[in-house]
Amino acid sequence: MRFSKMKSVVLLVGALLGVGCAGTQARLADARLERYTSDASGFDTHSFFFDTGAEVIVFDAQFTEAEANKLLEFIRARTDRPIRYVVITHPNPDKFNGAAVFQRAGARVVASEATAAAIPAVHAYKKFYWVNVAKAFTEDTYPAQATVDVTFSGTYSLPLEGGAKVELTELKHSGVTVTQTVAYVPSSEALIVGDLVHHGAHAWLEGGVREGKVIQDVASWKAALEELSAWPRATVHGGRGDSAPVAEAIAAQRRYLDGMVALVEAYAAELGERQRELCGEQAPAHYSQLEKRAAAAFPDHVLPYLVGYGVYGLVNRVACGG
C-alpha cells in the first residue's frame, strides 16, 4: 500500500525507565510515543503523541479540525489519560489548524513566542490561497485562526506528572519556515522535529511567510539541521517519512536539499530566455515538470506530489528574485 494512503500506527518507543516512588515507576513503565499519519488530503502529515502513563502530550495538530478529530479518536482508542498539551513545532497550517479540537478536549496549546507571533500572517496567507485560489474551502469552512495558550522563548520543560520529561527547544535558525521548535523526550532519546526532516520522503519546499510573502531560505534550513547534532544519540521523528538516527537524518536531508536546489537551478538554466515563465501564469506547468524530475532524481523517496505543491518557494528564490 502506498505510504500516502496509509493511516499508520507505529509504536515508536516502548517502556521508558522509571524513577522515584513505586507509583511513579508503574506509570512511566507504560509510557510510549506513537504516530498518527493523515492521508494525502492532510498532506500525509505525522502527528506524534506521548503517553507518559499519567497524561498525554500531542505534537502538531493536523491541517483541519476534521483531521484533528480523527487524531483525537486515534488517541482515545489507545488511552483514556488526559491530553494536557499540544505542542506546535512550527507555524505551518498542518501543524496548528486543528489545535482548537484539543483545546475543547481540555488541552493547552504550547508554542514558542516566535511561532505564536507568526501564526496570524501564515493563517491569512494560507486562507486566502485555499479559499480564493484553490477554492477548496469557503470563508466559513476554512479553520479559524489558532490560538496559543502557553508561549516560551529559548527552552522550556513541560510541567508533567510522574517524573516524565519533555524538553522544548527553539532552534537558532529558522529551518523549514520562519521559526522551528524541536521536542526531546530524554528517557527514550526521541527528537520530534516537525517538517524540518522528511526522511525518505520529498519535502515541503515552500519556505516561510514573512510580510505576506513566502521566502525560501535553504541555508537556514541546513543550519537548523546541524543544530540537531546537540542530541547525538537521538532518533529523529520528522513531519513526514521515516524515523532515523540523528546523524543519518541530518546527512540525508542535507543531500536532498542540495539536490533539489541543483535540480531547480539546472531546470531554470535549460529554459534560457523562457526562464521568466517560472514567475508567471505558465509556472504551474513547470512545477509539474519539476515534480517529475524530483521523482526521477530521488526514486526511493515517497510523496513526490509535495514538490508540485511547494517547489514554487524554491523556484521563486532561484529564478524570480524571491
C-alpha positions as CSV (number, residue, x, y, z in Angstrom):
1,M,0.0,0.0,0.0
2,R,1.3,3.5,-0.9
3,F,2.6,5.4,2.1
4,S,0.4,8.4,1.2
5,K,-2.7,6.3,1.5
6,M,-1.9,4.8,4.9
7,K,-3.1,5.7,8.4
8,S,-0.1,4.3,10.3
9,V,0.0,3.2,13.9
10,V,3.7,2.8,14.8
11,L,4.8,2.1,18.3
12,L,8.0,4.2,18.3
13,V,9.1,3.9,21.9
14,G,8.5,1.0,24.3
15,A,8.8,1.1,28.0
16,L,10.7,4.1,29.4
17,L,12.9,3.9,32.5
18,G,11.0,4.7,35.7
19,V,12.4,6.8,38.6
20,G,11.1,7.8,42.0
21,C,8.4,6.0,44.0
22,A,6.7,2.7,43.0
23,G,3.6,4.5,41.7
24,T,5.7,6.8,39.5
25,Q,7.7,3.7,38.2
26,A,4.4,2.0,37.3
27,R,3.2,4.9,35.3
28,L,6.4,5.5,33.5
29,A,6.7,1.8,32.6
30,D,3.6,2.4,30.5
31,A,4.9,5.5,28.7
32,R,5.1,5.4,24.9
33,L,5.3,7.5,21.8
34,E,3.1,6.8,18.9
35,R,2.5,8.2,15.4
36,Y,-0.6,9.1,13.5
37,T,-0.5,9.9,9.8
38,S,-3.2,11.7,7.8
39,D,-3.9,10.7,4.2
40,A,-2.9,12.9,1.2
41,S,-5.9,15.3,1.8
42,G,-4.0,16.2,5.0
43,F,-0.6,16.2,3.2
44,D,0.5,12.8,4.8
45,T,1.3,14.7,7.9
46,H,2.6,12.9,11.0
47,S,1.4,13.9,14.4
48,F,3.0,12.2,17.4
49,F,1.7,11.7,20.9
50,F,3.5,10.8,24.1
51,D,1.5,9.0,26.7
52,T,3.6,9.4,29.9
53,G,1.5,6.9,31.8
54,A,-0.3,9.8,33.6
55,E,-1.1,12.2,30.7
56,V,-0.7,12.7,27.0
57,I,1.2,15.3,25.0
58,V,0.4,15.8,21.3
59,F,2.9,17.1,18.8
60,D,1.3,19.0,15.9
61,A,-2.4,19.2,15.4
62,Q,-3.1,18.5,11.7
63,F,-4.4,20.6,8.8
64,T,-8.2,20.6,9.5
65,E,-10.4,20.1,12.5
66,A,-11.9,17.1,10.8
67,E,-8.4,15.5,10.7
68,A,-7.7,16.6,14.2
69,N,-10.8,14.9,15.3
70,K,-9.5,11.7,13.7
71,L,-6.3,12.1,15.5
72,L,-8.2,12.6,18.8
73,E,-10.2,9.5,18.1
74,F,-7.0,7.6,17.3
75,I,-5.5,8.7,20.7
76,R,-8.7,7.9,22.6
77,A,-8.7,4.4,21.1
78,R,-5.3,3.8,22.8
79,T,-5.5,5.7,26.1
80,D,-8.1,7.5,28.3
81,R,-5.4,9.6,30.0
82,P,-6.0,13.3,29.9
83,I,-4.5,15.2,27.0
84,R,-2.6,18.1,28.7
85,Y,-0.7,19.8,25.9
86,V,-0.5,20.2,22.2
87,V,3.0,21.4,21.0
88,I,3.2,23.3,17.7
89,T,6.7,22.6,16.2
90,H,6.5,25.4,13.6
91,P,4.0,27.8,12.0
92,N,2.5,25.8,9.1
93,P,-1.2,25.2,9.0
94,D,-0.9,21.4,9.0
95,K,0.7,21.9,12.5
96,F,-1.8,24.4,14.0
97,N,-5.1,24.4,12.2
98,G,-6.5,21.6,14.3
99,A,-5.4,22.9,17.6
100,A,-8.9,24.0,18.8
101,V,-10.1,20.4,18.7
102,F,-7.7,19.6,21.5
103,Q,-8.4,22.8,23.4
104,R,-12.0,21.8,23.6
105,A,-10.9,18.5,24.9
106,G,-9.0,20.3,27.7
107,A,-5.5,20.6,26.4
108,R,-3.3,23.7,26.3
109,V,-1.6,24.7,23.1
110,V,2.2,25.4,23.5
111,A,4.4,27.2,21.0
112,S,7.5,29.4,21.0
113,E,6.8,33.1,21.1
114,A,8.1,33.3,17.5
115,T,5.7,30.6,16.3
116,A,2.8,32.3,18.1
117,A,3.7,35.6,16.5
118,A,3.9,34.1,13.1
119,I,0.6,32.2,13.1
120,P,-1.7,35.2,12.1
121,A,0.3,36.0,9.0
122,V,0.6,32.4,7.9
123,H,-3.1,31.8,8.6
124,A,-4.1,34.8,6.5
125,Y,-1.8,33.8,3.6
126,K,-3.0,30.2,3.6
127,K,-6.6,31.0,4.0
128,F,-6.5,33.4,1.0
129,Y,-4.9,30.6,-1.1
130,W,-7.3,27.8,-0.1
131,V,-10.4,30.0,-0.3
132,N,-9.7,32.2,-3.3
133,V,-7.2,30.3,-5.5
134,A,-7.6,26.6,-4.8
135,K,-11.3,27.1,-3.8
136,A,-11.1,24.1,-1.6
137,F,-12.7,26.0,1.3
138,T,-15.1,28.9,1.8
139,E,-14.6,31.7,4.2
140,D,-16.8,29.8,6.7
141,T,-15.3,26.3,6.2
142,Y,-11.6,27.2,6.5
143,P,-10.3,26.6,10.0
144,A,-10.4,29.6,12.4
145,Q,-7.0,31.1,13.3
146,A,-5.4,29.0,16.1
147,T,-4.7,30.5,19.5
148,V,-1.8,29.6,21.7
149,D,-2.1,29.2,25.5
150,V,1.5,28.9,26.6
151,T,4.5,30.5,25.0
152,F,8.2,30.3,25.7
153,S,11.5,31.6,24.4
154,G,14.6,29.5,24.1
155,T,13.9,26.4,26.1
156,Y,11.0,25.1,28.1
157,S,10.3,21.9,30.1
158,L,6.7,21.0,30.1
159,P,5.3,20.6,33.6
160,L,4.4,16.9,33.7
161,E,3.2,14.5,36.3
162,G,5.0,11.4,37.5
163,G,8.6,12.2,36.6
164,A,8.2,12.2,32.8
165,K,10.1,14.9,30.8
166,V,9.6,16.7,27.5
167,E,12.0,19.4,26.7
168,L,11.2,22.0,24.0
169,T,14.0,24.0,22.3
170,E,13.6,26.8,19.9
171,L,16.4,26.5,17.3
172,K,18.6,29.5,16.5
173,H,17.9,29.0,12.7
174,S,14.5,29.2,11.1
175,G,14.6,25.8,9.4
176,V,11.7,24.9,7.1
177,T,9.7,28.1,7.8
178,V,10.3,31.2,9.9
179,T,11.0,29.5,13.2
180,Q,11.5,26.0,14.5
181,T,10.9,24.2,17.8
182,V,12.0,20.6,18.5
183,A,10.8,18.4,21.3
184,Y,13.1,16.0,23.1
185,V,12.0,13.0,25.3
186,P,15.1,12.2,27.3
187,S,14.1,8.8,28.6
188,S,13.7,7.4,25.1
189,E,16.0,9.8,23.2
190,A,13.3,10.7,20.8
191,L,13.6,14.1,19.0
192,I,10.4,15.3,17.3
193,V,11.2,18.0,14.7
194,G,8.2,18.6,12.5
195,D,8.8,19.2,8.8
196,L,12.5,20.0,9.4
197,V,13.1,16.4,8.4
198,H,11.3,14.3,5.8
199,H,13.4,11.1,5.9
200,G,12.9,9.1,2.8
201,A,10.1,11.5,1.6
202,H,10.0,14.5,-0.6
203,A,10.0,17.8,1.4
204,W,7.6,20.8,1.5
205,L,9.9,23.3,-0.2
206,E,7.7,26.4,0.1
207,G,9.5,28.4,2.8
208,G,8.3,30.7,5.5
209,V,5.8,33.6,5.3
210,R,7.4,37.0,6.0
211,E,5.5,40.2,5.5
212,G,2.9,38.5,3.3
213,K,5.5,36.8,1.1
214,V,7.0,33.3,1.0
215,I,10.7,33.3,1.4
216,Q,12.7,30.0,1.0
217,D,15.9,30.0,2.9
218,V,17.7,26.7,2.3
219,A,20.9,27.9,4.0
220,S,18.9,28.5,7.3
221,W,17.2,25.1,6.9
222,K,20.6,23.4,6.6
223,A,21.9,25.3,9.6
224,A,18.9,24.3,11.6
225,L,19.6,20.6,10.7
226,E,23.1,21.0,12.1
227,E,21.6,22.1,15.4
228,L,20.1,18.7,15.8
229,S,23.7,17.4,16.4
230,A,23.2,18.7,20.0
231,W,21.2,15.4,20.6
232,P,23.8,13.0,19.2
233,R,22.1,9.8,20.3
234,A,18.6,10.8,19.5
235,T,16.2,9.2,17.0
236,V,14.6,11.9,14.8
237,H,10.9,11.8,14.2
238,G,10.0,14.1,11.3
239,G,6.8,15.6,9.9
240,R,6.8,13.0,7.1
241,G,8.7,9.9,6.1
242,D,10.6,7.6,8.4
243,S,12.3,7.9,11.7
244,A,16.1,7.8,11.7
245,P,19.2,8.3,13.9
246,V,20.1,11.9,14.1
247,A,23.3,11.8,12.1
248,E,21.7,9.9,9.3
249,A,18.6,12.2,9.3
250,I,20.8,15.3,9.1
251,A,23.0,14.0,6.3
252,A,20.1,12.7,4.2
253,Q,18.1,15.9,4.5
254,R,21.1,18.0,3.5
255,R,21.7,15.8,0.4
256,Y,18.0,16.2,-0.6
257,L,18.0,19.9,-0.2
258,D,21.3,20.3,-2.1
259,G,19.9,18.0,-4.8
260,M,16.7,19.9,-5.1
261,V,18.5,23.3,-5.4
262,A,20.7,21.9,-8.1
263,L,17.7,20.4,-9.9
264,V,15.8,23.7,-9.9
265,E,18.8,25.7,-10.9
266,A,19.5,23.3,-13.8
267,Y,15.9,23.4,-15.0
268,A,15.9,27.2,-14.9
269,A,19.1,27.3,-16.9
270,E,17.6,25.0,-19.5
271,L,14.7,27.3,-20.1
272,G,17.1,30.1,-21.1
273,E,15.2,33.1,-22.4
274,R,11.9,31.3,-21.2
275,Q,13.0,31.4,-17.6
276,R,10.5,34.1,-16.8
277,E,7.8,31.6,-17.4
278,L,8.7,30.3,-13.9
279,C,7.4,33.5,-12.5
280,G,4.1,33.9,-14.3
281,E,0.9,32.2,-15.4
282,Q,2.8,29.3,-17.0
283,A,4.6,28.4,-13.8
284,P,2.2,25.6,-12.7
285,A,3.2,23.6,-15.8
286,H,6.8,23.9,-14.9
287,Y,6.1,22.9,-11.3
288,S,4.6,19.7,-12.7
289,Q,7.8,19.1,-14.7
290,L,9.9,19.7,-11.6
291,E,7.8,17.2,-9.7
292,K,8.6,14.6,-12.3
293,R,12.2,15.4,-12.3
294,A,12.4,15.2,-8.5
295,A,10.7,11.8,-8.5
296,A,13.3,10.6,-11.0
297,A,16.2,12.1,-9.1
298,F,15.1,10.6,-5.8
299,P,13.4,7.3,-6.8
300,D,13.5,6.0,-3.2
301,H,11.5,9.0,-1.8
302,V,7.8,8.8,-1.3
303,L,5.3,11.7,-1.7
304,P,6.6,13.4,-4.8
305,Y,3.3,15.4,-5.0
306,L,4.7,17.6,-2.2
307,V,7.2,19.0,-4.8
308,G,4.3,20.1,-7.1
309,Y,2.7,22.0,-4.2
310,G,5.7,23.6,-2.5
311,V,8.5,23.9,-5.0
312,Y,7.3,27.4,-6.1
313,G,9.1,28.8,-3.0
314,L,12.4,27.4,-4.1
315,V,11.7,28.4,-7.8
316,N,10.9,32.0,-6.7
317,R,14.2,32.2,-4.9
318,V,16.2,30.7,-7.8
319,A,14.5,32.4,-10.7
320,C,12.1,35.2,-9.7
321,G,14.1,37.2,-7.2
322,G,12.0,35.9,-4.2
